[in-house]
């Protein structure tokens, strides 16, 4: 079987189904196998997960980017989630035995095409970053479209590819390569956004919290809740159960209940197995205890 990659592009629209239908259709056009689509009206953001062969993945992202540039106008965009582009982030993730080097090369080729064909300023992040300062996505995106529009000409903000002026409506795009990341949210039964922000600061790695956890607090005004929204950048270090229990404990200190938690997009089976290990306190639990794996293996 030819090598496969996973891609999880994020788009700055979560309120117009017809736009996401067009984007998903563009990804499927060259042969991308769409695994999951998450649409979030509060964040006004959508996340598509797909798997494809290398060239198909490149073509699918360029096609999806073309729709995003045509249909998403950031000057009229409002939402809770930070963003700097209509197609905001494009990560490539190794699938199965595909090496990270393949994803890095794919990120650079795809970024060059987006810059050339769609006139988008491109920033490389993660394993594809060309400078250490741009490895972390939050340092690339900073304060989003509005800030970048004013400062893209600054020495430390010049894009890695493409024009040195921001696209007037589609902004800029971050293209990268990384290990599997888990986007994980925990919703709290309170309208006090300050509590979500406090807890996010407590648990995120940059503030001395849990390693490999990035976290922000958001207001889910339409539901009367607040949210601790996270990226677990290495689930092997901080898994979902460990993060959930930490947030639950911090919320309890403040007299607040946890309403629910949610995974955005798909996760590797290994991440679920590691969470089960944590819940069971059973160090001997392993992949061979997964029923489907036994069936697939013909046992």
Residue, then its C-alpha position, 0 to 999 in steps of 0.5 A: x500500500x502506498x504511504x498515507x498521511x493524515x491531515x486536519x485542516x482548520x477553517x474559519x467558518x462554523x455557521x454556514x453548512x453550505x461552505x463546509x459542504x463545499x470544502x469537504x467536497x473539494x477534499x474528496x474530489x482528488x480522492x481524500x478519504x474524509x474521516x470526520x468533520x467537526x463544526x463549531x458555531x460558537x468558535x465559528x470554526x470547522x475541523x476536517x480530518x482526512x487520510x490520503x496518499x501523499x500527492x492526493x493530500x497535497x491536491x486536496x488541501x490546495x482545492x480546499x484552500x481555494x474554496x476557503x479563499x473564495x467563500x470566507x471573509x475574515x473582515x466579517x468573521x467573529x468567533x471565540x477561537x483565535x485565527x489568522x486565516x480562512x484556512x487557518x491551520x494545515x497540519x500533516x500527520x504521519x499515518x501508520x509507518x509513514x515517516x515524519x520526514x515525508x510530512x515535512x516535505x509535503x508541508x513545504x510543497x503544499x505551502x509553496x503551492x498555496x502561496x503560488x496559486x492562491x497568493x496566501x502568505x504561508x508560515x511553517x510550524x511544528x516539525x516543518x518550521x524553518x526557524x525555532x521561533x516558529x515551531x509553536x503554532x500560538x507564536x505564529x498565530x499570535x493575536x490573529x488576523x487583525x494583528x497580522x494585517x498591521x505587522x506582517x511587514x515586521x522583521x519577525x512576521x515576514x512569511x516563509x512563503x508567498x506575498x509579504x502582504x496579508x490576503x485582504x479577506x483570507x489572511x494567512x495560513x500556517x502549514x506544518x507537520x506534527x505527531x497526532x494531536x488531540x483537541x479536547x474540550x471540557x465545559x463548565x456549568x457557569x457563565x463566569x469566563x474568568x473561571x475557565x481562563x483561570x483553570x486554563x492557565x493553571x493546567x497549561x504547560x506554559x504556566x507550569x501545569x501539565x506537560x504538552x497541554x495548551x489551554x484557553x478559556x472560552x465563553x459558550x454564550x449560547x449555552x450559558x456555559x464556559x469552556x476550557x479548550x485544549x490541544x494535547x500535543x503529546x497524548x503519551x505524556x498527558x492523556x485525556x483522563x489526566x487532563x479531565x481529572x485535573x480540570x474537575x479538581x480545579x473546578x471543584x475548588x471554585x464550586x463549579x461542576x463539569x458538564x461534559x467533555x468532548x473530543x474534536x476530530x478523530x484520535x489514534x487508538x493508542x490514545x484511547x488505550x492509554x486513557x483506559x490504562x489510566x482509568x483502570x490503573x492496570x499497567x498490563x492492559x495492552x492493545x491485544x485486549x481490544x476486541x476489534x484488534x483480535x478480530x482483525x488479527x484473525x484470532 
